[in-house]
């Protein structure tokens, strides 16, 4: 039972935390942060989406094969789930986007706060 539970755990990392961790290729986890402005583009196959996620301290390149959520936007919070390739590219098989103008996934907000980069989207400035 414990083995099954351990196998179902999916950890969350920000780009900065990811650069500090030793995560093997193929290990499944969640990566979250802000979608970097100007980073979203289509791959040569027309199906793969390429973009970068940042916590304003570090950045990770992401590849996602499929249709991005309607609410996916540059500069907004996103959580992805997938794994790293040996080359350091995060291959996502799921992308979760915010659901309104002020919402940011709690994991992303916490990661930005920990990196000292939190800006309250409602107040437009420093958050607490």
N, C-alpha and C positions, 0 to 999 in steps of 0.2 A: 504494500500500500504506500509506504514512504517513497519507494522508487518511482512509482507512478506519479505521485505528487511532485517529486523533484523534477521529473521529466516534463511536467506540464507548466513549471514555473517559467515565466518570461520576464527577464529583468529589463529595467528602463535605464538608459544612459543618455546624457547630453553629449554633444560633440567634445566638450572639454573632458568629461569623465571617460569617454571612450578612448581619448588619446593617452589617458593614464592607466587604463586597464589592459590586461593581456587577455584578449578574447580571440579564441581560435576561429579560423574560417569554418563556416557551417554551424556555429553556435547561434541559436535563435535568440533574439532580444529586440527590445523596442528602442528606437532612437527618436528623439524629439528636439524641437527647437523652432526657429523661425526660418521660413523659406527665404533664401537669399534673393534680393531684388536682381532681376536680369539673368538669373541662373536657369530658368526653366526653358527646356527645348526638347524637341522630338529627336529620337534616335534615327539612324538611317533606315530602319525597318518600318518607320511610321507608327509603330505600336508602343515602343519603349519611350518612356518619359525620363529625362535626365534633369536633375536639379540638385541644389546644394542646401544643406540645413546648417544653421549656425546658432550658437548661444551667445554670439557677439564676442567670444574669446577664441573659439575654434570653429572650424567648418569641416563638414563631411560631405562628399559627393554621393548622390543617391541615384539608383536606377530602379525604375518601376515599370513593369510590362503590364499594360492595361490602361483603362480609362481612369483618370484622376477624379476624385469627388467634385461635384459641382461647386462646393464652397472652398476648394483649394485655391489659394492666392499667394502671390509673392508678398513677402513682408509679414505674413500671418503665421500663427502657430500651427504646427502639424506634429503628429505622432505617426511614425512608420514602424512596421514590424517586418523583420527579415534577418539577414545575416551578412557578415563581411566576406568579401572574396579575399584571396591571397594578396591581391593587388591593393587592398584597402578600400575598395568601392563597396558601399552598402547596397545590397540587392534587396529591395523591399518587395514583399508579396501582399502587403496591405498598407494603405495610406488612410489615415483618419484626419479629417480637417475640422476646424472650428464650426460652430453652428450659428453664430451671430457676430455682430460687429465687435463686441467687447469680450467675448469668451476666449479664454486661452486654456488648453488642457492643463490641469493642475500639475502634472509631471513637468510640463514645459515651463510653467511659471516658477515652480520650485527650483528647476535647474538654472533659470536665468537669475533668480534671487541668489542662489549659491555662488554663481559666477560674478555677483555684484553688478549685473547688467539689467536688472529689472526696471522696467518703465511701466507704470500703471496705465493700461489702455483707456481707462475711463477718465482719469485725471489728466492724462497726457504727460505725466512726469514721473518722478521717483515714486516707487511703491514702497510698502513696508513689509 
